[in-house]
């Protein structure tokens, strides 16, 4: 491995046990010519326990589905991928029995080289220069097990890391749907809900895995009573969904039961999410990014609530902002 590589072990990768790899690359772009192991095998659909040094607790995880996440740094693989122009039905390149996603960084992102990090205790940027093209390995998604019912073999899962970056809604102001005024913070009509229950579920899960995912009725009301009823989102039935503000402040979901800054809500993003514009924050060696809830903000009907890089649960953001992390949740019942 090259010198200067800092490993932030939110979840330590142990190949034989199938744990999650969370490798933080804090080197300059010119130093990224390294050998990367793309042949790590993990055991799918089996729960395992791993110590989380950030929260100082044992957490349970599972691998389910595939999604582009880590950037490819191996020069041999990169050279081969650059010669491939055709993609499969999911839009991925195929090489050496694996799938890869090609992405060119657009010009509306905040880019900061690691050399701009000052004393190294804090930096603010995506790490991906606008106009550059990168390749990402399609690999198993690691999920944190929130709850498990041994009688039904049912699991509630949230992604262990932020796996993508997108906006909540492409609308900046209220709009009309079926003669009804809809605010951009409305989850029922949001673009992120449509994506998670459409394109994402088709790309991330096999047909068999999709058959295990159970529909969930979600209450999308803002958690305070004084928000006008007409600005609220109706309940929705979802296969893949974002957590609500109530859930990200619930001990039942593994979080500190209030909205204050806390490590249980501090989470790292995938390389792909950073390349798409999600900003990395480095605070005293902890790498983290912001991520969405599905609720409007309690003080602003046109805005959404999100979890900050510092683990603060009640922050406000524009629904059409592009650089926000996506951390999906699912309920699955595994066959006995």
KOLLUM-167532 format. One record per residue (C-alpha): residue in three letters; x, y, z. Coordinates in steps of 0.02 Angstrom, whole numbers, padded with zeros to 5 digits, always signed. Example, Ala and Ser with C-alpha at 12.3 -4.5 7.8 and 13.67 -1.06 7.14 Angstrom:
2
ala+00615-00225+00390ser+00684-00053+00357
! end
This chain:
336
unk+00000+00000+00000unk+00060+00177-00031unk+00120+00290+00107unk+00003+00419+00178unk-00154+00312+00160unk-00270+00338+00307unk-00390+00199+00352unk-00548+00255+00441unk-00621+00094+00511unk-00805+00127+00529unk-00826-00056+00484unk-00669-00161+00463unk-00657-00272+00310unk-00617-00450+00356unk-00624-00546+00194unk-00666-00716+00265unk-00803-00647+00376unk-00877-00536+00241unk-00868-00372+00338unk-00880-00199+00258unk-00727-00111+00189unk-00721+00074+00225unk-00556+00140+00156unk-00522+00326+00160unk-00408+00386+00023unk-00329+00550+00077unk-00188+00554-00050unk-00167+00679-00189unk-00243+00629-00357unk-00068+00606-00429unk-00032+00474-00298unk-00181+00364-00341unk-00083+00246-00454unk-00093+00099-00336unk-00137-00084-00346unk-00315-00112-00287unk-00387-00281-00242unk-00551-00302-00336unk-00571-00486-00294unk-00633-00477-00115unk-00769-00607-00093unk-00907-00582+00034unk-01046-00695+00093unk-01214-00629+00035unk-01378-00633+00132unk-01302-00686+00297unk-01300-00576+00453unk-01134-00550+00543unk-01078-00447+00692unk-00937-00321+00681unk-00870-00195+00806unk-00894-00013+00756unk-00752+00090+00831unk-00840+00255+00798unk-00992+00212+00904unk-00892+00087+01009unk-01028-00044+00991unk-01056-00211+00905unk-01170-00191+00755unk-01249-00322+00643unk-01231-00312+00454unk-01283-00404+00296unk-01237-00398+00111unk-01384-00382-00008unk-01386-00320-00188unk-01251-00234-00292unk-01214-00052-00331unk-01064+00048-00396unk-00967+00112-00246unk-00775+00106-00242unk-00670+00197-00369unk-00558+00086-00474unk-00375+00134-00446unk-00285-00017-00519unk-00193+00045-00674unk-00212-00119-00769unk-00400-00125-00742unk-00417+00060-00786unk-00322+00036-00949unk-00438-00107-00997unk-00597-00013-00951unk-00547+00138-01056unk-00549+00025-01210unk-00729-00033-01180unk-00870+00071-01253unk-01022-00043-01242unk-01126-00066-01085unk-01248-00200-01027unk-01433-00177-00994unk-01397-00093-00826unk-01279+00033-00903unk-01121-00050-00836unk-00959-00097-00921unk-00908-00279-00908unk-00729-00336-00884unk-00647-00490-00808unk-00813-00556-00742unk-00857-00394-00651unk-00964-00241-00685unk-00905-00060-00680unk-00989+00109-00691unk-00911+00250-00791unk-00945+00426-00728unk-00883+00597-00783unk-00886+00730-00648unk-00989+00882-00699unk-00943+01062-00664unk-01061+01107-00522unk-00970+01020-00380unk-00854+01082-00245unk-00682+01007-00275unk-00538+01015-00152unk-00374+00922-00165unk-00307+00843-00007unk-00163+00965-00015unk-00290+01100+00029unk-00334+01015+00192unk-00221+01127+00296unk-00170+01040+00455unk-00262+00883+00403unk-00396+00894+00537unk-00530+00963+00422unk-00566+00975+00237unk-00717+01018+00136unk-00737+00954-00041unk-00781+00805-00149unk-00603+00759-00197unk-00659+00740-00379unk-00606+00870-00507unk-00741+00932-00628unk-00726+00861-00803unk-00629+00706-00751unk-00690+00530-00788unk-00686+00390-00659unk-00736+00207-00648unk-00824+00125-00500unk-00836-00058-00455unk-01011-00130-00443unk-01000-00224-00278unk-01110-00293-00139unk-01208-00165-00037unk-01176-00178+00149unk-01329-00149+00259unk-01345-00121+00445unk-01474-00233+00527unk-01594-00122+00624unk-01713-00258+00683unk-01730-00445+00663unk-01882-00558+00693unk-01823-00737+00716unk-01999-00808+00695unk-02026-00734+00523unk-01842-00716+00473unk-01879-00534+00433unk-01748-00395+00437unk-01759-00206+00435unk-01602-00141+00348unk-01524+00028+00314unk-01370+00047+00206unk-01212+00045+00312unk-01141+00190+00212unk-01209+00328+00100unk-01212+00241-00069unk-01264+00382-00186unk-01297+00568-00200unk-01447+00652-00279unk-01580+00782-00247unk-01743+00756-00154unk-01846+00845-00287unk-01811+00939-00447unk-01943+01067-00399unk-01890+01228-00312unk-02066+01293-00280unk-02242+01225-00258unk-02315+01139-00412unk-02480+01058-00460unk-02517+00872-00473unk-02695+00818-00517unk-02758+00993-00471unk-02674+00978-00301unk-02539+01099-00242unk-02382+01001-00197unk-02234+01074-00105unk-02057+01021-00154unk-02033+00940+00017unk-02176+00818-00017unk-02105+00641-00009unk-02252+00558-00099unk-02213+00650-00261unk-02025+00668-00236unk-01900+00618-00369unk-01796+00521-00242unk-01944+00411-00196unk-01978+00376-00380unk-01795+00332-00407unk-01779+00217-00256unk-01936+00119-00299unk-01900+00116-00485unk-01726+00124-00560unk-01633+00088-00399unk-01726-00069-00353unk-01707-00137-00529unk-01520-00102-00537unk-01473-00148-00359unk-01567-00311-00330unk-01585-00475-00423unk-01759-00542-00461unk-01744-00661-00314unk-01689-00523-00196unk-01832-00412-00254unk-01954-00551-00206unk-01888-00541-00027unk-01921-00354-00009unk-02083-00314+00080unk-02190-00158+00055unk-02193-00037+00201unk-02325+00095+00241unk-02230+00254+00285unk-02296+00400+00385unk-02219+00553+00302unk-02289+00689+00414unk-02170+00818+00485unk-02147+00778+00671unk-02225+00939+00735unk-02408+00983+00746unk-02403+01164+00689unk-02352+01129+00508unk-02504+01157+00397unk-02591+00997+00344unk-02598+01048+00160unk-02408+01058+00153unk-02384+00882+00218unk-02352+00724+00119unk-02478+00583+00123unk-02428+00411+00185unk-02342+00304+00054unk-02318+00119+00023unk-02136+00090-00023unk-02016-00052-00058unk-01861+00056-00037unk-01870+00215+00065unk-01779+00350+00162unk-01786+00356+00351unk-01896+00488+00432unk-01836+00616+00559unk-01923+00514+00693unk-01827+00357+00641unk-01656+00441+00636unk-01687+00499+00814unk-01751+00331+00876unk-01657+00205+00983unk-01762+00072+00896unk-01665+00111+00737unk-01497+00115+00826unk-01482+00304+00843unk-01466+00421+00990unk-01647+00465+01036unk-01633+00652+01008unk-01574+00764+00868unk-01407+00817+00943unk-01237+00782+00866unk-01196+00599+00888unk-01082+00465+00811unk-01229+00347+00781unk-01282+00462+00639unk-01107+00501+00573unk-01079+00404+00413unk-00956+00394+00267unk-01005+00402+00084unk-00956+00292-00061unk-00830+00356-00188unk-00970+00367-00316unk-01074+00479-00203unk-00924+00596-00180unk-00893+00599-00368unk-01074+00650-00394unk-01050+00801-00283unk-01071+00743-00103unk-00947+00838+00004unk-00829+00746+00120unk-00797+00818+00292unk-00644+00770+00392unk-00663+00817+00574unk-00520+00754+00683unk-00494+00604+00570unk-00678+00556+00553unk-00737+00560+00371unk-00924+00592+00351unk-01056+00670+00239unk-01235+00732+00252unk-01386+00622+00213unk-01572+00645+00180unk-01726+00605+00281unk-01897+00598+00198unk-01977+00737+00302unk-02004+00921+00272unk-01912+01029+00398unk-02011+01077+00552unk-01985+01264+00526unk-01990+01276+00336unk-02121+01188+00230unk-02021+01212+00069unk-01867+01129+00141unk-01816+00955+00195unk-01733+00889+00350unk-01565+00802+00338unk-01430+00729+00450unk-01272+00833+00457unk-01094+00770+00442unk-01081+00798+00630unk-01229+00684+00667unk-01351+00826+00701unk-01521+00763+00644unk-01621+00922+00620unk-01538+01023+00483unk-01625+01108+00339unk-01585+01094+00154unk-01656+01141-00015unk-01755+00997-00092unk-01675+01027-00263unk-01495+01028-00197unk-01391+00897-00288unk-01257+00861-00159unk-01352+00764-00026unk-01319+00584+00025unk-01440+00441-00004unk-01451+00305+00129unk-01595+00187+00082unk-01691+00068+00194unk-01782-00095+00157unk-01878-00233+00246unk-01838-00409+00186unk-01896-00583+00231unk-01767-00715+00190unk-01825-00889+00140unk-01799-01020+00276
! end
